[in-house]
């Protein structure tokens, strides 16, 4: 029986692609570079904003990353302004979260997004203290796919990895959950395709949030494979 669900943020709980793309393009424009489109952003995010900007700069012609350090500073300044632009939960997510709460299952967020913006995203959409724990990127903790942050969340909430279901939409998330020893769910409504998730062999792959409810219901009878 699962007692905790840990969710990735971008592409899993919230559709943040417009905010991420807009912030990146404002930054690139200030540097005199070209623009990217949302479909490119989906491939660039997931490993933290530094890697995201590295990929964006290279895609726009700065292959030697001449503007890298300046871009990081500008991006964080811009992200503080625009991190909520057009952000909304995916269809079915509010209902899934309410289901988990009614079941007495704790809910947490673990993201590679900078911690302040992760908290702002979650509290703006869902309200303060709705989640039992929200953790973004923090100094001293390796980013995903290192399992450290997920395990910290687990310990803070008094859980063992075997109590947890870890949900995300990218290969980085699959690696994180698996490395943490948690049953791992790949979600297909986010930023990456099914093939990327299948390649990492998570315990489950789901196309709709309501399918997570089925996983929870069947947990005490053997965790039926939904792949």
N, C-alpha and C positions, 0 to 999 in steps of 0.2 A: 504494500500500500504506500502510495506517495504522500509525503507530508509537506513537501515544498516544491514549487515550480519556479525555476529561475529563467527569466526571459531576456534575450537580447532586446535591444531597443529599436535601432534603425532597421526597417525592413521586416520586423517581427511583430512588435507592438504597434509602432507608429510608422506611417508613411511620411518620411522626412525628405524625400528625394528632391523636392523643389527647394527646400531651405538649403540643402547641401549644394545643389547645383548653383543656385543664386549666389550664395556666399563665395563659392569658388570663382564664379565668373566676375564678381565685383573685384575680387583680389587679382585675378589675371588681367582684367582691364586696367587696373591701377599700375600694372607692370608693363603695359603696352603689348600684352599678348592676346591671343585669340580666345575663343569661347568654347565651352564644352556643352554637350546636351545631356539630358537626364539618363539616356541609355548608357552613355560613357560613365557617368557618375556611379551608376550601379556596379560597375566593374572596379571602380577605384576605391570605394569605401569598404570599411570593415576591419582595417588594420590600424586605425588611429589616424588623426588628421595629418600627421607628418608624412606618412606614407601616401595618404590621399593627395596631398599637395605635390609630392614628388611625382606621382603618376600624372597629375594634371599638367604640371609644368612640362614634362617630357612629351605629353600628347600635343601640347601647343608650341612645340619647337625648341624649348629650352632643355635640350638633351644633356647638356653639361651641368644643369642645375645652377646656373649662374645666379638666379634670383631666389634660390631656395630659402636662405635665412630670412630675407626680407619678406618672402611670401608667407612664411610661418607666422611672423608677427602680424602682418596685415590680415591674414585669415582669421586669427583669433580675435582681432579687433572687430572685424566684420561679423564674425559668428556671434559675438555678444549682442549685436544689433538684430541679426536676421535668423537666429536659430529656430524661431517659431513660425517662420514664413510658410503658410499653407500646410502646416503640420496637422495631421488628423489620424485617429486610430483606424486600423484596417477593419473592414466589415466583420462583425462577429467577435471582435476582441473584447469589447465591453461586456458582452453576454458571457464569454468564457471566464473573464475575471470574476464576475458576480457568481458564477457557478462554483468556482474554486473557493471563494470566500464562504459561501453557504455550506460547502463541504468541510470547512475548517482547515483547508490547505493553505499554508502561507504562500505569499507571492513576492517575488523579488525581481529586480532588474540588475543585470550586469552588462555594461557597455564599454567599448573602447572610446566612446565619445568623451570629451573632457567633462570632469565630474559636475562642474557648475551647470553646464548646458544640459547634461543628462537629467539633473534634478529639475531644471526649469522646464524641460520638455514634459516630464512625467507629472510634475505638480500642476502645470498649466492645464493639461488635458484631463487628468484624473483626480486632481486635488491633493492637498498636503496630507501625508500619512495614510494614503490609500494603500500603498505598497508597504510591506513589512521592512523592506530594505531597498535602497536605490544606490548603486555604486557605479560611478564612471571611472575614467582613467585617473589614477592617482599616483603621485610620486612614490617610488619605493616598491610599487607592485608591477611586475611585468605585465605587459598587455596580453590579451588573447592573441594567439592560441595557448599561451601558458595558462595552466589551470589555477594559478595562485588566487586570483580574484574570486573565481567561482567558489573555491574552497573556503576563502575568508567569509563570504556571504553565508555559506553553509554553517560554518562554526558560529558566526554571530547570531544565527537563528536557532542554535542548539540542535543542529541536524547532522546526520552522517551522509556521505555521498550516496549511499544506497537508498536514502529517503527521498532523493531529489530527481526531478525530471527537468532536463535542461533543454531549452527551445531556442532555435536560431535559424537564420536563413542563408548562411554562407558556409563555405568550407572552413573558415576560421572558427565559426561557432561549433561545427561538428568536431573539429580537433580539440576544442576547449572542453566540451562536455565529455568526450570520450577519455581525454587525458585526466579529467577530474574523477573518473570512475562513476559518472552519473549516466543513467539511461537518457539517451539523447534523441531529440526530435528535430528533424529537418522540416521547415515550413516552406511551401512553394509559392506563397503569395508575395514574397518579398523581392529582394534585389537580384537574386541569382536563380539559375534554372535547376530543374530536378536532377539533371545529369551530374551537376557538381556535387549535389548532396548525396546521391546514390554512391558516388565514387568513394565516399568516406565511410560507408556502411553504418549509419546510425541505426539505433534500434527501431525507429519509426520515421516515416515520412508522411506528412499530412498536407492536404490541399485546402482544408477549411478549419477554422478554429474549433468548430463543433466536434471535429474528429478527436481533438485532445480530450474531450469529455469521455469519449468511448475508451480511450487509453486508461483514463483514471478509473472508470467503472470496471474495467476488466483486469485491473492491476492485481486484485487478490485472487484471480483465477488463471494467472500465467502470462499476462502482458501479450495479448494477441498481436501478431505482426500485421501492421496496416500497410506495409510496403506493396 
